Amino acid sequence: MERDFPSYRLSPAARRLRLLRSRADTPASIHSPQQQLGVIADVLQSAGIAVVFDIHPGSCAVGVQLRRAGFTGRIITFEPNPAVWEQLRYCSMTDEQWYISRSAIRLREEVSFAPGEIPIIGTSLAASLEVFCDENEPVAVWLSQPQECSLLEAIAPCAAVRVVSIACAISDTEDRTCSIEQTLGTLRELRWEILAVHSRTVEQSSGQAIADVIAVRMP
């Protein structure tokens, strides 16, 4: 039975999100791209997300997926890889609300160098929030590469961040530091609600098995 929230009016998407959050702690599995888009659309709408930070995606897939899910807010993509940046520039060319940066998001301010390329300026999420967001705007963060999981503990406590989508390795057989078990444990410790897990295989990474975890923190 649907729970009653008499203090304020809920949209249908928000009611579905509330029902998901009221169920057992076990995350729901998503078996198709269409299901994943549906969850993303509900979560972004229900959390009132105004800006999505897409951090080092490796392609334009995340931005395209967000638009297919119906997200119309700002997308801020940080991609230091020159070849991927060109692909992103082409994908975002006609989208006035999709910004791309050659900077790299890091835990500390630093400068890194790509072989044969100009220096890439490192920036923090906090500094980027000041540049790209208005005060109190709800933010979502996409970490679509498992190696970026190290940013989670710095991003998750940020009050503006209401939704996170984190890619993590399903297996630790290659001694990876960012496994799905560790990621789920970190999210639960920080009191995030785990909504769904979507498994995928990355062909360009020798068939690496990855789980995308979608989690939310409602006010």
N, C-alpha and C positions, 0 to 999 in steps of 0.2 A: 504494500500500500504506500502511496506517495505521502511523504511527510508534509506537514503544514507549516508554512512560514508566514504568519500573518503580519509581520512587521513591515514588509515591503513587497511590492509586486514583482514576480519573477517571470522572465520570458520563458518560452518553451525550452530553449537551449539551456538556460540556467537551471530549470527544473531537472532536465536530464543529467546535468553536471552534479547537482545536489544528490540525485539518486545514486550516481556512480560513487560519490564520495561517502555515502551512507552504508555502502556494502562492505564486505569483508576486506581486509588489508591486501589480499592477493590481487595483483594487477591483472587487468583483462588483456587477453591476447588479441592482437589485430592480425587477421589473416589475409587481407588484401589491401592494395593501395586505396581503393574506394572507401573502405572502412577507416583507414588512417586519415584520409581527407575529412571524413565526417567528424571524427574525434577532434581533429585540429580546428575545424570550423566552429564546433560547439565550445571548445575551450577558449579560443580567442575571443569569441563573442561574449561568453559568460563572464570572463575575467575583465572585459572592457579594455583589451589591449590596444594601445595606440601606436606603439613602436615595436618592431621586432629587430633585434640585433642578431645577424647571421654571421657567426664568427668562423672564418677560415673554412668555407664549405667545400672547396675543391672543385666546384662546378656551380652552375646556375640553378641546379635542381631544387634547392630549398626555396628560393624566391619564386620560382615557377609554381611549385606545389602550394605555397601560401596563397598565391593569386587564384589558383584553381579552387582552393578552399573558400574563397570569397573574402579574404582579408584585403581591405582597401587602405589600411594605414601605411605609415612609413616603414620601409625595409632598409636597414643600414647594414650593408655587407662589407666585412673586412677581409680582404684577400691579398696577402703579400706575394703570392706566386704570379709572376708576370704573364704566363700563358693563360692561366685561369682568369686573371683579371681582364684580359682581352675578351674572353668568352662572356664574362659577366657584363662587360661594357656593351657588347652586342645585344645580350638578352634584355638589358635594362634601358636600352636606347629610347624607347617610346613611353617609358613609365616614369612619370614625373615624381612619383613618390618612392622611387627605388634609388637609393644612393649607394655608391661603391667607393671604397677607400683602399689605397695600397698599404695602409698601416697594418700592423699586427697587434692584436690585443695580447698583452702580457701582464703577469702579476705585478711587475715593477716597470718603471720607465726604463727603456733601453733602446739601443740602436743595433739592429742586426743587418747582415749583409747577405744578399743573394748572389751566388757565383755569377760574375759577369754583368751584374746589374747595379743600379744605383742603390744607396743605402735605403733600408726600409725603416721607417720610424715606428718604434714601439709605443703603444699608448695603453692606458688602463681603461677598464669599463667605466669607472667613476668619472674620469675626464671626458669620455665620450658621451656619457649621460648629460653632462653640463652643456655640451656642444649641440647635441641632436634632440634633446627632449625639453619640453616645458615642465614646470614644477608639478610634481605629483602625478605625472603621466604613468599609467601602468605599462610595464615593459615585459616582453618575452625575449628569451635568449635561446638561440639554436646553436648547439655544439655538435656538428654532424660528422666530426672525425674523432675516433677514439682517443688519439693522442692529446686532444684538447680537454679531455676530462679533468686534467689537473687544475683547470680554471674553476671547477665547480665550487670548491670551498670558498673562493673569493667572491663568486657571483651570487650564490644562493642566499647569503645573509642580507644582500642589498634590498632595502625596503621597496624600491620601485619595481623590482623583478617579481612578477606574479606567476609566470609560466616559464618552465625550462623544458627543452627537448635535448636529451643527452645521448650521444652514441657511445656505446661501450662494448668491449670485446666479450663475446659469449664464452670463450675458452681462454684459460691461462696457460695453454700448452707451450706458448712461446715466451713465457715469463713476462707477459704484459702487466703493467701496473694498474691498468684501468679496466677491471672486470665488471661484469654486470652485478655480481654479488656485492662488490665494494660500493658501486654506485648506488644501488638500492639501499644499502645500509647507511650511507652518508645522507641520502635524502630523508630517510626516516628519522635519523638522529636530529636533523635540522627541522623536523616537523613539517615536511612537505607531504602532500597527498599524491600517491602514485596512481595515475589514472589508467595508463595503458603501456604495453610493450609491443613493439613491432620488430620482428626479426627480418634481416635482409642479408644478402651476400654481396660483397664488394669484389667485382671481377678484377678491377685494376690492382687489387691488393692480394693477388693470388688466392682468390676465393675466400677471403677473410669473413668469418661470421660475425655479424654485428647486431646488437639489440638497440633500438631507439626507444628510450624511456621518456614518456611525457608525464610531467608532474606539475602540480598547481598549488599555489598558496593564495587562498582567498582572504580578503581583509575581514 
